[in-house]
């Protein structure tokens, strides 16, 4: 079976990629390969972090590797939290604290200035070749309280533009997984990356 390594320990990201790729490709995570030293994310951009993670995983394991760096860019915060999204409140991956801090920072920001975008840079590294990186952006706005139990991170605070167009105002965390896969920043980045990935995996 053709396989690709997604350089993450985030089970929800793995599940998302497995849903999108379907049965054609086996998606491995970092827990499925021998452990190797993981460098800290020090890049100033999503692209820099994604390329570094993918290249390191490919070099350490010999597997064709994908890595993403993603986060939330809020207009009123000049694009922040950006690459700091996962540790915005200080501790990596503390979603409730990150969400609470973001809501506090936007407390006085009026509705018309609460625009934001989820951003995903997705890098593909084939051992011995230069990494390829693709980007996806999902526009929307930040609401004043959390809604929904699906997804992770800032999903409960983010209303995609598509929800506003549909008139239902659902947050990303209120979308079912199949809807989110089509619309999301990660889904958009992967859609652009698919031709490169299929070529690397010999799928034509």
N, C-alpha and C positions, 0 to 999 in steps of 0.2 A: 504493500500500500504506500502510495506517495505521502510523504509527511513534511511538515514544516514546524519549526520551533517558534512559538510566540514567547518572547523573552519577558515573562511576567509571572508573578505568583498570585495575581488577582484572579480568583476563580470566576468572577462575573465577566471579566474581559475575555477569558478563555471560552466561556459558554457562548458569549456573543459572537466571537469569531467562528466557533464551531457551527453555530446556527447559520451564519452567512455562507460559509464554504460548503456546508452540507456533507454528503457522504464521499465526495471525490478525494478529499484530503484528510489525513489524520493530523490533528493539531496537538502538538505537545506543549506543555508548559515547563517552567524551570524545575518544578518538582519531579518531572519525568526524565531528567538527564542528570549525569553526575554533577555534583556541586562544584562551582568555580567562584573565585573572588569577584564580587560585583562592585564595579566602580560607582562612587556616588554621582548623582546627577548634578553636574556643575555648569551645564550649558546655559547661555543667556536666551536661547530660543527653543521652542518645541522641536524644531528640526535638528538642532545640534544634539539634544538629549536622545532623540529617537535613533539617529545614526550611530551615536556612540554605543548605545545599548545593543542594537542589532549587530554591529560589527564585532563587539566583544563576544556576544553569544555565538556567532558563527565561528570565530577564531577558536573559542574554547571548546566547542562541541563538534565542529565539522558539519553541523546541520545548516541547511538553508534556514535563515532566521528572519523573523519579523519582530519589530519592536515599535511601540507607539509611545509618544509623549503627548498628553492631552490635558486640557484644563479649560477654565472659564475666563474669558476676557470681558470685563465689564466696562462699558463706555465711560460711565461717570467716575471710574477709578483709573482712567487712562490705560486700560488694557489689563489691569491687575484683577485677580490674583495671578493670572498667566501661568508661568512655569512653576509658581509657588502654590498652585491651587490645592494640592494634596496636603500641604503643611501650612496653610494660611494662618491657622490659629496657633501654630507652634509645634504640634505633634503630628507626625505623618499619619494620614489616613483617619483622622478623627473627624468623621463627617458631621456629627451634631455640632461640635465646636466650630468647625469651619463655616457651617451654615449660619450659626448664631452670630458669629463675628461679621459675616457679610451682611446680614440683615441689619445689624447695628450700624455698620458703616453707611448703609444706604437709607437709614431711617428717615432723613429729611429730604431725600431726593424725590422730586415729583415724578409722576407716572411717565411723562414724555421723555424723561432722561434716564429711564431704567433699562435701556437697551443693552444687550449682551450677546456674546456668541460663544458656544462651545467650539473649541479648536482641537483638531487632531493632526499631528504629523506622524505618518506611518513610514517606517524605513524597512527596506528589504536588503538583506546582506547575504550574498552567495559567497562561500569561502573562495578567496583568491580574486574576487572582483570588487569593483567600486560599489558601495551601497547606493541604492536608489531611494529617494524620499518623495512622498506625495502628501498633499494637505487637504483636509476637509474642514469646512466651517458651517456651523448650524446656528442661524440667527434666531433671536427671540428676545425675551425681556425677563426681568427678575420681579417676582411677586413679593408681597409683604409677609407671607407666612407659608409654611411648607404644606404641600398637598401630595398625596399618593405614596404608595408603598413599594412600587417597582423601582428598578434602577439603583443607583448609588451616587455618592458624591453630592453634587449640587442639583441633581435631577428634580427633587421636590420643589425647588425654587424657580425653575426655568420653564417658562411657557414658550414653546417654539412658535415661530411665525405661522406655521401651518395650523396650529391650534386656534390662533386668532382668526386666521382666514376662514376656518371651519365654523367659527362662532362659538366653540365650546370651551375655550380657555384652559384646556387640560395641560398640566405640567408634563414634563418628560417622564416623571415618576408615575403618571396616570395612564401612560400609553402601554399597550401590550407589547411584549418583546418583538413580535413580527413588525409592528408599526415602527417601533424605534429603530430597528435594524435598517429599514429603508431610508429613514429621515436623518439619522444621527450623524454627527461629525465623523465618528469612527466608520460608520457604514459608507459615508460619502468618500472618505479617504481610501477605504478598501475597494470601492467600486472603481476609482481611478487607478489603483494599484493592481487590480486583477489581471490585466494583460501582462504586466511585468511578472507577476507571480506565476501565472500559467506557463509563461515561457521558461522561467527558471525551473519549474517542476516538470517540464517536458509534457505538459498537457495540451500543447498546441494553441 
